[in-house]
Every structure is written in structure tokens, then in C-alpha cells.
Amino acid sequence: MENPLKDKSYAFALKIIDCYKKLKEDKKEFILSKQLLRAGTSIGANTEEAIGAQSKKDFLSKISIAYKEARESKYWLRLLRDSSLIEAHVADELIQDIDELLRLMGA
């Protein structure tokens, strides 16, 4: 069964991993990039857990965590963009992805 949130959060995690590798290798940035990696990949992990939830309460708890991780990822991306550690167009594209994930979580 197709699940847009599951698919898009997984694709987002792959983009975040790529961004993390570039920050680490090109900019020698290890602290903020690690925060972004943790939060950005956690969205999909918590979405997966929500899909396998054993109750509505469990589902809501996991989706809530995924939502918070998405908000945190957005923060790190804005910070990396505004400190010129990543190009604005790269950050803006990832932020658009987050906004779409947030809409899907809220649906």
C-alpha cells in the first residue's frame, strides 16, 4: 500500500544524508551537520514506527515526534543557510520538503 508520508520522509532522509556528507567533507562542519542528520533522519524512522503503531495513542505519539523532528530540521537548515554553510537554494529546497512533510503529518 502506498504511503506518501513514508515515501517522502525516506526520500528526505536520503537528501539529508547527502547534505551531511557535503557539510562534513567540503565545509569541515561537524556539529550542526550532525544535529541536522539526527533530526532529519528521525522523521522517517518515527513515521515508520507510527505506521506500525499498536494503538491510536501510540500512532499519535510517534507522529508527534516525527512532527517535532521536522520542525527541528527546519531550524537547523535555516541556521546553516543563514550562516552561509549551505547554499540558500539547497536549504530552501529542503525546507520546502519539510513543509510538505508537515502538511502530510497534519492531514
C-alpha positions in Angstrom: 0.0 0.0 0.0 1.3 3.4 -1.0 2.0 5.8 1.8 3.1 9.3 0.7 4.4 10.3 4.1 6.5 7.2 4.4 7.9 7.6 0.9 8.6 11.3 1.2 10.2 11.1 4.6 12.5 8.3 3.4 13.5 10.4 0.3 14.0 13.4 2.6 16.3 11.3 4.9 18.5 10.4 1.8 18.8 14.1 0.9 19.8 15.0 4.5 22.5 12.3 4.4 23.8 13.8 1.2 23.8 17.3 2.7 25.5 16.0 5.9 28.3 14.4 3.8 28.9 17.6 1.9 29.0 19.7 5.0 31.4 17.3 6.6 33.7 16.9 3.6 33.5 20.4 2.0 33.0 22.7 4.9 34.5 20.6 7.7 31.4 21.3 9.7 30.7 18.5 12.2 28.4 19.9 15.0 25.4 21.5 13.2 25.6 18.9 10.4 25.3 16.1 12.9 22.3 17.7 14.5 20.6 18.0 11.1 21.5 14.4 10.3 19.9 13.2 13.6 16.7 15.2 13.3 16.3 14.8 9.5 16.6 11.0 9.5 14.5 10.7 12.7 11.4 12.0 10.8 11.2 8.8 8.6 12.1 6.5 11.5 9.3 7.8 13.6 6.9 7.7 10.6 7.8 4.0 10.2 7.1 3.5 13.9 3.8 5.3 13.6 2.7 3.1 10.7 3.4 0.1 12.9 1.7 1.6 16.0 -0.4 -0.7 18.1 -3.0 1.9 19.1 -4.2 5.3 18.1 -2.4 6.8 21.1 0.8 5.1 20.0 0.3 6.4 16.5 -0.3 9.9 17.6 2.8 9.8 19.9 5.1 8.7 17.1 3.7 11.1 14.5 4.0 13.9 17.1 7.7 13.0 17.5 8.2 13.0 13.7 6.5 16.4 13.6 8.8 17.8 16.2 11.9 16.4 14.4 10.7 18.0 11.2 10.4 21.4 12.9 13.9 20.9 14.4 15.3 20.0 11.0 13.8 23.2 9.6 15.6 25.2 12.3 19.0 23.6 11.6 18.5 24.2 7.8 17.7 27.9 8.4 20.7 28.2 10.7 23.0 26.5 8.2 21.6 28.7 5.3 21.8 31.9 7.2 25.4 31.3 8.4 26.3 30.5 4.7 27.4 27.0 5.5 25.0 25.7 2.8 23.8 27.5 -0.3 20.4 29.2 0.1 18.8 27.3 -2.8 19.8 23.9 -1.3 18.4 24.8 2.2 15.2 26.3 0.6 14.5 23.2 -1.3 15.0 21.0 1.8 12.7 23.4 3.8 10.1 23.1 1.1 10.3 19.3 1.5 9.9 19.7 5.3 6.8 21.9 4.8 5.3 19.2 2.6 6.0 16.6 5.3 4.5 18.8 8.0 1.3 19.2 5.8 1.1 15.4 5.3 1.6 14.8 9.1 -1.2 17.3 9.9 -3.6 15.6 7.5 
